[in-house]
Amino acid sequence: MKGYGNIDDKTPEFAISLYPQYRKMGIGTKLMEYMLAELASRGYEKASLSVQKKNYAAKMYKKLGFRIISEQEDDYLMLHILSLDTSSST
């Protein structure tokens, strides 16, 4: 399935969400850190996602090493270059 964050057929795309009562507890960050490390260990070079500009999670993605590669009126397309050590991006 190709979503809004799809950039090519070789790049996994994130599409996650947490129930409101579990947000702002570090769960999303830990989930993303784990998934980035897992993708790197499987040999992927990058990961992408799309996020609405008003979504507070956009700041978390930047802290995790995602960079804006395209901007629409309401959304960012973001890319993370993976390495075997994703802990250095936090």
Backbone as JSON Lines, residues from 0, in Angstrom:
{"i":0,"aa":"M","n":[0.84,-1.18,0.0],"ca":[0.0,0.0,0.0],"c":[0.88,1.24,0.0]}
{"i":1,"aa":"K","n":[0.65,2.14,-0.9],"ca":[1.41,3.38,-0.97],"c":[0.6,4.5,-0.34]}
{"i":2,"aa":"G","n":[1.18,5.1,0.68],"ca":[0.51,6.18,1.38],"c":[1.1,7.53,1.01]}
{"i":3,"aa":"Y","n":[0.74,8.52,1.77],"ca":[1.21,9.88,1.5],"c":[2.71,10.04,1.71]}
{"i":4,"aa":"G","n":[3.32,9.16,2.5],"ca":[4.74,9.25,2.78],"c":[5.6,8.39,1.88]}
{"i":5,"aa":"N","n":[5.02,7.8,0.86],"ca":[5.78,6.93,-0.04],"c":[6.69,7.75,-0.94]}
{"i":6,"aa":"I","n":[7.97,7.34,-1.01],"ca":[8.89,8.02,-1.91],"c":[9.39,7.1,-3.02]}
{"i":7,"aa":"D","n":[9.49,5.79,-2.75],"ca":[9.86,4.82,-3.78],"c":[9.59,3.41,-3.25]}
{"i":8,"aa":"D","n":[9.8,2.41,-4.12],"ca":[9.5,1.03,-3.75],"c":[10.52,0.39,-2.83]}
{"i":9,"aa":"K","n":[11.65,1.06,-2.59],"ca":[12.7,0.51,-1.74],"c":[12.72,1.1,-0.34]}
{"i":10,"aa":"T","n":[11.87,2.08,-0.1],"ca":[11.88,2.8,1.17],"c":[10.63,2.5,1.97]}
{"i":11,"aa":"P","n":[10.79,1.87,3.15],"ca":[9.62,1.63,4.0],"c":[9.02,2.95,4.47]}
{"i":12,"aa":"E","n":[7.71,2.96,4.55],"ca":[6.98,4.16,4.97],"c":[6.29,3.92,6.3]}
{"i":13,"aa":"F","n":[6.46,4.85,7.22],"ca":[5.8,4.77,8.51],"c":[4.39,5.35,8.44]}
{"i":14,"aa":"A","n":[3.49,4.72,9.16],"ca":[2.14,5.24,9.38],"c":[1.7,4.7,10.74]}
{"i":15,"aa":"I","n":[1.96,5.48,11.79],"ca":[1.63,5.03,13.14],"c":[0.71,6.04,13.81]}
{"i":16,"aa":"S","n":[0.07,5.56,14.85],"ca":[-0.77,6.42,15.67],"c":[-0.92,5.79,17.04]}
{"i":17,"aa":"L","n":[-1.04,6.62,18.04],"ca":[-1.29,6.15,19.39],"c":[-2.63,6.7,19.85]}
{"i":18,"aa":"Y","n":[-3.33,5.93,20.65],"ca":[-4.54,6.45,21.26],"c":[-4.16,7.66,22.1]}
{"i":19,"aa":"P","n":[-5.03,8.66,22.16],"ca":[-4.7,9.91,22.89],"c":[-4.2,9.69,24.32]}
{"i":20,"aa":"Q","n":[-4.75,8.73,25.03],"ca":[-4.34,8.52,26.42],"c":[-2.91,7.98,26.55]}
{"i":21,"aa":"Y","n":[-2.3,7.54,25.45],"ca":[-0.93,7.02,25.49],"c":[0.07,7.97,24.86]}
{"i":22,"aa":"R","n":[-0.36,9.14,24.46],"ca":[0.54,10.11,23.85],"c":[1.28,10.91,24.92]}
{"i":23,"aa":"K","n":[2.39,11.47,24.52],"ca":[3.25,12.3,25.39],"c":[3.78,11.53,26.59]}
{"i":24,"aa":"M","n":[3.99,10.21,26.38],"ca":[4.55,9.36,27.44],"c":[5.87,8.71,26.99]}
{"i":25,"aa":"G","n":[6.33,9.04,25.78],"ca":[7.55,8.45,25.25],"c":[7.34,7.15,24.49]}
{"i":26,"aa":"I","n":[6.12,6.68,24.43],"ca":[5.84,5.41,23.76],"c":[6.1,5.52,22.26]}
{"i":27,"aa":"G","n":[5.63,6.59,21.64],"ca":[5.83,6.78,20.21],"c":[7.31,6.87,19.86]}
{"i":28,"aa":"T","n":[8.07,7.59,20.67],"ca":[9.51,7.7,20.45],"c":[10.18,6.35,20.53]}
{"i":29,"aa":"K","n":[9.87,5.58,21.56],"ca":[10.46,4.24,21.71],"c":[10.07,3.33,20.56]}
{"i":30,"aa":"L","n":[8.82,3.4,20.14],"ca":[8.35,2.59,19.02],"c":[9.13,2.95,17.76]}
{"i":31,"aa":"M","n":[9.27,4.23,17.5],"ca":[10.0,4.68,16.31],"c":[11.48,4.28,16.39]}
{"i":32,"aa":"E","n":[12.1,4.44,17.55],"ca":[13.5,4.05,17.71],"c":[13.68,2.57,17.42]}
{"i":33,"aa":"Y","n":[12.78,1.75,17.95],"ca":[12.86,0.31,17.73],"c":[12.69,-0.01,16.24]}
{"i":34,"aa":"M","n":[11.71,0.59,15.61],"ca":[11.45,0.3,14.2],"c":[12.6,0.78,13.31]}
{"i":35,"aa":"L","n":[13.17,1.93,13.59],"ca":[14.31,2.42,12.81],"c":[15.5,1.47,12.95]}
{"i":36,"aa":"A","n":[15.77,1.02,14.18],"ca":[16.86,0.07,14.4],"c":[16.59,-1.25,13.68]}
{"i":37,"aa":"E","n":[15.36,-1.71,13.72],"ca":[14.98,-2.96,13.05],"c":[15.15,-2.84,11.53]}
{"i":38,"aa":"L","n":[14.69,-1.73,10.97],"ca":[14.85,-1.53,9.53],"c":[16.32,-1.48,9.14]}
{"i":39,"aa":"A","n":[17.15,-0.8,9.92],"ca":[18.58,-0.74,9.65],"c":[19.2,-2.12,9.72]}
{"i":40,"aa":"S","n":[18.81,-2.91,10.72],"ca":[19.38,-4.26,10.86],"c":[18.99,-5.17,9.71]}
{"i":41,"aa":"R","n":[17.9,-4.83,9.04],"ca":[17.44,-5.63,7.88],"c":[18.01,-5.09,6.56]}
{"i":42,"aa":"G","n":[18.87,-4.09,6.66],"ca":[19.55,-3.59,5.48],"c":[18.89,-2.45,4.74]}
{"i":43,"aa":"Y","n":[17.83,-1.9,5.28],"ca":[17.21,-0.74,4.62],"c":[18.09,0.48,4.82]}
{"i":44,"aa":"E","n":[18.11,1.34,3.82],"ca":[18.96,2.54,3.87],"c":[18.23,3.78,4.35]}
{"i":45,"aa":"K","n":[16.91,3.77,4.22],"ca":[16.15,4.96,4.6],"c":[14.71,4.57,4.92]}
{"i":46,"aa":"A","n":[13.99,5.49,5.56],"ca":[12.57,5.32,5.87],"c":[11.9,6.67,5.69]}
{"i":47,"aa":"S","n":[10.62,6.64,5.36],"ca":[9.91,7.9,5.1],"c":[8.58,7.93,5.84]}
{"i":48,"aa":"L","n":[8.02,9.13,5.9],"ca":[6.68,9.3,6.47],"c":[6.12,10.64,6.03]}
{"i":49,"aa":"S","n":[4.82,10.76,6.18],"ca":[4.14,12.02,5.95],"c":[3.47,12.4,7.26]}
{"i":50,"aa":"V","n":[3.53,13.68,7.59],"ca":[2.93,14.15,8.83],"c":[2.31,15.52,8.59]}
{"i":51,"aa":"Q","n":[1.17,15.75,9.18],"ca":[0.55,17.07,9.09],"c":[1.39,18.06,9.88]}
{"i":52,"aa":"K","n":[1.53,19.25,9.34],"ca":[2.34,20.28,9.98],"c":[1.88,20.59,11.4]}
{"i":53,"aa":"K","n":[0.58,20.54,11.64],"ca":[0.05,20.87,12.96],"c":[0.16,19.71,13.96]}
{"i":54,"aa":"N","n":[0.6,18.55,13.51],"ca":[0.73,17.38,14.39],"c":[1.96,17.55,15.29]}
{"i":55,"aa":"Y","n":[1.76,17.5,16.59],"ca":[2.89,17.68,17.51],"c":[3.98,16.63,17.31]}
{"i":56,"aa":"A","n":[3.66,15.48,16.73],"ca":[4.64,14.41,16.5],"c":[5.71,14.82,15.48]}
{"i":57,"aa":"A","n":[5.45,15.85,14.68],"ca":[6.45,16.3,13.71],"c":[7.76,16.67,14.41]}
{"i":58,"aa":"K","n":[7.67,17.25,15.59],"ca":[8.88,17.59,16.37],"c":[9.62,16.33,16.79]}
{"i":59,"aa":"M","n":[8.87,15.31,17.2],"ca":[9.49,14.05,17.59],"c":[10.24,13.44,16.41]}
{"i":60,"aa":"Y","n":[9.62,13.46,15.25],"ca":[10.27,12.88,14.07],"c":[11.57,13.61,13.76]}
{"i":61,"aa":"K","n":[11.58,14.93,13.89],"ca":[12.81,15.7,13.66],"c":[13.88,15.3,14.67]}
{"i":62,"aa":"K","n":[13.49,15.14,15.93],"ca":[14.45,14.75,16.97],"c":[15.02,13.36,16.69]}
{"i":63,"aa":"L","n":[14.24,12.51,16.05],"ca":[14.7,11.16,15.72],"c":[15.57,11.12,14.47]}
{"i":64,"aa":"G","n":[15.71,12.24,13.78],"ca":[16.59,12.3,12.62],"c":[15.88,12.39,11.28]}
{"i":65,"aa":"F","n":[14.57,12.48,11.28],"ca":[13.84,12.68,10.02],"c":[14.05,14.11,9.57]}
{"i":66,"aa":"R","n":[14.2,14.29,8.27],"ca":[14.38,15.61,7.68],"c":[13.28,15.85,6.65]}
{"i":67,"aa":"I","n":[12.81,17.08,6.57],"ca":[11.78,17.43,5.6],"c":[12.41,17.44,4.2]}
{"i":68,"aa":"I","n":[11.8,16.67,3.29],"ca":[12.3,16.65,1.92],"c":[11.3,17.27,0.95]}
{"i":69,"aa":"S","n":[10.06,17.44,1.4],"ca":[9.03,18.06,0.57],"c":[7.97,18.63,1.5]}
{"i":70,"aa":"E","n":[7.38,19.72,1.06],"ca":[6.37,20.38,1.88],"c":[5.16,20.72,1.03]}
{"i":71,"aa":"Q","n":[4.0,20.33,1.52],"ca":[2.74,20.69,0.88],"c":[2.07,21.75,1.77]}
{"i":72,"aa":"E","n":[0.89,22.15,1.43],"ca":[0.2,23.18,2.2],"c":[0.03,22.77,3.67]}
{"i":73,"aa":"D","n":[-0.38,21.52,3.9],"ca":[-0.66,21.06,5.26],"c":[0.27,19.97,5.78]}
{"i":74,"aa":"D","n":[1.14,19.43,4.93],"ca":[1.92,18.25,5.29],"c":[3.4,18.4,4.96]}
{"i":75,"aa":"Y","n":[4.18,17.61,5.71],"ca":[5.6,17.44,5.4],"c":[5.82,16.01,4.94]}
{"i":76,"aa":"L","n":[6.66,15.81,3.95],"ca":[7.18,14.5,3.59],"c":[8.57,14.45,4.19]}
{"i":77,"aa":"M","n":[8.81,13.44,5.04],"ca":[10.06,13.39,5.78],"c":[10.81,12.11,5.48]}
{"i":78,"aa":"L","n":[12.14,12.19,5.55],"ca":[13.02,11.06,5.25],"c":[14.04,10.9,6.36]}
{"i":79,"aa":"H","n":[14.32,9.65,6.7],"ca":[15.35,9.32,7.69],"c":[16.37,8.43,7.01]}
{"i":80,"aa":"I","n":[17.64,8.83,7.06],"ca":[18.72,7.99,6.55],"c":[19.12,7.07,7.69]}
{"i":81,"aa":"L","n":[19.01,5.77,7.45],"ca":[19.23,4.79,8.51],"c":[20.7,4.43,8.64]}
{"i":82,"aa":"S","n":[21.08,4.08,9.85],"ca":[22.39,3.52,10.13],"c":[22.18,2.42,11.15]}
{"i":83,"aa":"L","n":[23.19,1.62,11.41],"ca":[23.04,0.56,12.4],"c":[22.92,1.1,13.81]}
{"i":84,"aa":"D","n":[23.36,2.36,14.03],"ca":[23.27,2.98,15.35],"c":[22.3,4.15,15.3]}
{"i":85,"aa":"T","n":[21.0,3.88,15.56],"ca":[20.0,4.95,15.53],"c":[19.95,5.72,16.83]}
{"i":86,"aa":"S","n":[20.65,5.26,17.86],"ca":[20.6,5.95,19.16],"c":[21.27,7.31,19.08]}
{"i":87,"aa":"S","n":[22.18,7.51,18.13],"ca":[22.86,8.8,18.02],"c":[21.96,9.9,17.5]}
{"i":88,"aa":"S","n":[20.78,9.53,16.96],"ca":[19.88,10.55,16.43],"c":[18.87,11.03,17.45]}
{"i":89,"aa":"T","n":[18.92,10.51,18.66],"ca":[17.96,10.94,19.69],"c":[18.58,11.92,20.63]}
